[in-house]
Amino acid sequence: MNAPTLKGKEKSSYETRFGSLENYEKGRVEIINDDPRHYAFSNVFEVASLAKPYEKIAVGKNLEYVLEAIRAEGTSEWRTAAHDEFALVMDGEVEITLVKLDESPLAADAEGSVALEGEPAGRRMGRVIARRGHMTLLPAGAAYRFSAERPGVLLQQTVAGPDTQFRWSEIAQSL
C-alpha cells in the first residue's frame, strides 16, 4: 500500500511532538563517530521540572550568550539588564510586566540580568500575556517581572550574568 499523500506528495513518516512540563520525552544525541564527552545535551522541560521557580539554568552557550531554562511559577522578583534579552514561552502562560527605569543601577557594559530590590522607579510600559511559542523582548534599561498562575517554562536568551547557573554535569547526556 502506498503512503498517504498530501496534495500529490508523499507524506513523511516523521511526527513532530512538542513537549510540556508535564509531558516530555527525554531526548538524546546519537553519536556516529566521535566521543560522547564532546557533547552536552539537555531537555529544557526536564531542567525546568527539577528547578526552583525562576532559577536561571544555562542549557546552551555561545561565547558570552546563554539560553537559560526557567521554571515560571508564581511571581518573580523584578530584574533588569544593560542589554536586550528575549523570553520565549515554551509551556504555559506567563504575564510579563515592564517598567522603563528612571535610572539604571547597572553600568552600560554590565553582563546578565540582576535582581532589583523593591518596586522599580519609572514609567510603566505595559504588560504582555505570552503563551507557548510567544517571544517577548525585554529591552535594555527596563525592569521586568514574570508571573504565572500555573507552572510553565521560559527559555531566556541573555548574556551570562551573576545569577546564571551552569550545571552541565547535572543536565548533560550521560554515557
C-alpha atoms as one frame of an Amber mdcrd trajectory, in Angstrom:
protein
   0.000   0.000   0.000   1.280   3.499  -0.786   1.996   6.076   1.888  -0.728
   8.696   2.406  -0.337  11.729   0.178  -0.847  15.418   0.772  -1.657  17.316
  -2.450   0.088  14.714  -4.553   3.218  14.496  -2.385   4.159  11.531  -0.225
   3.560  12.223   3.460   6.613  11.908   5.701   6.629   9.296   8.438   8.098
  11.794  10.929   5.918  13.215  13.667   6.712  16.440  15.497   5.826  16.266
  19.170   6.203  19.342  21.308   6.768  18.678  24.987   5.431  20.373  28.079
   6.381  20.495  31.723   4.018  17.604  32.475   4.641  15.593  29.308   8.086
  15.454  27.738  10.326  12.747  26.427  13.987  12.998  27.309  15.907  13.116
  24.058  19.448  12.079  23.349  22.259  12.725  20.948  23.214   9.797  18.748
  26.980   9.900  18.276  28.099   8.349  14.991  31.882   8.560  15.009  33.005
  10.631  17.987  33.321  10.687  21.757  30.047  11.486  23.611  32.010  13.523
  26.165  32.421  16.196  23.447  28.692  16.970  23.569  26.178  18.356  26.040
  22.501  17.628  25.596  19.656  18.519  27.903  15.912  18.874  27.747  14.573
  22.303  28.814  11.414  20.714  30.210  13.387  18.285  32.342  15.684  21.073
  33.570  12.684  23.280  34.446  10.851  20.389  36.125  13.758  19.996  38.567
  14.342  23.744  39.108  13.072  26.154  41.722  10.814  28.933  40.386  12.797
  31.497  38.381  16.207  29.867  38.740  18.246  30.731  35.637  19.866  27.476
  34.478  22.043  27.595  31.361  21.121  24.937  28.804  23.070  26.420  25.881
  26.074  28.718  25.461  27.704  30.531  22.551  30.549  32.860  23.559  29.066
  35.159  26.247  25.463  34.427  25.252  23.380  31.803  27.039  19.990  30.189
  26.813  18.526  29.776  30.275  15.726  27.344  31.145  13.456  28.966  33.713
  10.561  27.433  35.619   7.827  30.102  35.652   5.705  29.657  38.764   4.183
  32.365  40.943   5.668  35.862  40.677   9.360  36.555  40.108  11.423  39.354
  41.549  11.959  42.455  39.431  15.042  42.185  37.186  16.914  44.405  34.743
  19.801  44.118  32.279  22.040  46.597  30.455  21.378  44.701  27.203  18.303
  43.364  25.427  17.077  39.936  26.441  14.381  37.706  24.956  11.941  35.395
  26.738  10.307  32.563  24.780   7.392  30.775  26.459   7.867  27.047  25.895
   4.932  25.944  28.045   2.095  27.613  29.931   1.096  31.249  30.125   3.309
  33.979  31.566   2.466  37.606  32.247   5.435  39.927  31.767   5.220  43.391
  33.325   7.634  46.067  32.057   8.808  49.360  33.598  11.140  51.887  31.906
  13.566  52.676  34.720  14.162  56.326  35.640  17.785  55.381  36.257  19.539
  52.094  35.606  21.516  50.659  38.533  23.856  48.953  36.035  26.930  50.058
  34.141  26.384  50.178  30.363  28.646  47.134  29.891  27.165  45.011  32.716
  26.587  41.386  31.752  23.477  39.390  32.540  20.398  40.417  34.437  20.295
  41.362  38.097  17.552  41.406  40.697  16.147  44.746  41.821  15.093  45.411
  45.394  11.528  46.576  45.901   9.352  48.242  43.265  11.248  49.808  40.343
  11.082  53.601  39.924   9.982  54.514  36.436   7.204  54.706  33.874   5.010
  51.648  33.370   5.489  50.330  29.832   2.699  47.774  29.993   2.354  44.047
  30.213   2.404  41.098  27.855   0.408  37.903  28.232   2.580  35.319  26.486
   1.677  31.715  25.759   3.516  28.769  24.207   5.520  29.969  21.215   5.305
  33.686  22.069   8.575  35.593  22.354   8.869  38.874  24.243  11.642  41.463
  24.079  12.958  42.510  27.473  14.567  45.827  26.497  17.816  47.187  27.906
  17.214  49.694  30.685  13.787  48.315  31.569  12.727  46.329  34.612  10.638
  43.219  34.127   8.765  40.744  36.268   7.256  37.381  35.313   4.045  35.953
  36.746   2.462  32.553  36.112  -0.618  31.134  37.836   0.372  27.566  36.883
   3.887  26.182  36.337   5.323  26.867  32.897   8.665  27.063  31.120  10.586
  30.041  29.729  13.683  29.896  27.557  15.542  33.177  28.045  18.271  34.413
  25.693  20.676  36.689  27.504  24.326  37.219  28.416  25.716  35.055  31.203
  25.493  37.004  34.424  25.917  36.627  38.165  22.689  34.604  38.548  23.261
  32.244  35.605  23.748  28.728  36.941  25.929  26.346  34.972  25.021  22.772
  35.875  26.489  20.967  32.879  27.368  17.834  34.846  23.774  17.568  36.121
  21.958  18.213  32.825  24.280  16.787  30.188  23.608  13.470  28.489  25.338
  10.720  30.381  27.386   7.999  28.749
